[in-house]
Amino acid sequence: SAVISQKPSRDICQRGTSLTIQCQVDSQVTMMFWYRQQPGQSLTLIATANQGSEATYESGFVIDKFPISRPNLTFSTLTVSNMSPEDSSIYLCSVAGFGGGETQYFGPGTRLLVL
Amino acid sequence: AQSVTQPDIHITVSEGASLELRCNYSYGATPYLFWYVQSPGQGLQLLLKYFSGDTLVQGIKGFEAEFKRSQSSFNLRKPSVHWSDAAEYFCAVGTGNQFYFGTGTSLTVIP
């Protein structure tokens, strides 16, 4: 499996500001994903981060609100823009395609509280 | 459409007792099936997965799961629960590069 790190691990932000979350993998991976987990809820896929092209967003998520970068096969960022209290969630990065497999492996998450 | 159902929102078991967490899925073919565990304040850790072959799969931490095609189920079991198993458990179905997660089952372990 891959070792995945996320920065920051947690943050408290003021409404109207933006936060960029970093995801770093110790190996090259084909696929990287960003999920949101609202308090007490399951995971919701925000987007697939594509290396060298624009991210693929799921229904209900837009690039202006959640811009994503993926400059190479080991790194991606997710920005939560113009935050509101409703954006308070855990944001999780996951990777797949490690060793050619379908399994997704998750980072430790970023816990975001918006005041 | 694909879906994953975990019927039990919350389960409480005594330490040392056996455990079974239920998972049912809806998918036209045999999907890839996963169980993840999320301890408080942590990310998701893969417990086990089923792709094909033997329908009884062994995972980490003494967990196992059985794929039953006729019931579209992939239930997670452990013969003797430890206090450290208290966590949130998620069943997931993978189809291609799409993952569908259940709503999770919260496990409480009492001494």
Chai-1 contact restraints between the chains, C-beta under 6 A:
chainA,res_idxA,chainB,res_idxB,connection_type,confidence,min_distance_angstrom,max_distance_angstrom,comment,restraint_id
A,M31,B,N97,contact,1.0,0.0,6.0,A-B,restraint_1
A,S42,B,F101,contact,1.0,0.0,6.0,A-B,restraint_2
A,S42,B,T103,contact,1.0,0.0,6.0,A-B,restraint_3
A,S42,B,G104,contact,1.0,0.0,6.0,A-B,restraint_4
A,L43,B,F101,contact,1.0,0.0,6.0,A-B,restraint_5
A,E102,B,Y32,contact,1.0,0.0,6.0,A-B,restraint_6
A,E102,B,G94,contact,1.0,0.0,6.0,A-B,restraint_7
A,T103,B,K49,contact,1.0,0.0,6.0,A-B,restraint_8
A,Q104,B,F99,contact,1.0,0.0,6.0,A-B,restraint_9
A,F106,B,G43,contact,1.0,0.0,6.0,A-B,restraint_10
A,F106,B,L44,contact,1.0,0.0,6.0,A-B,restraint_11
A,G107,B,G43,contact,1.0,0.0,6.0,A-B,restraint_12
A,P108,B,G43,contact,1.0,0.0,6.0,A-B,restraint_13
A,G109,B,G43,contact,1.0,0.0,6.0,A-B,restraint_14
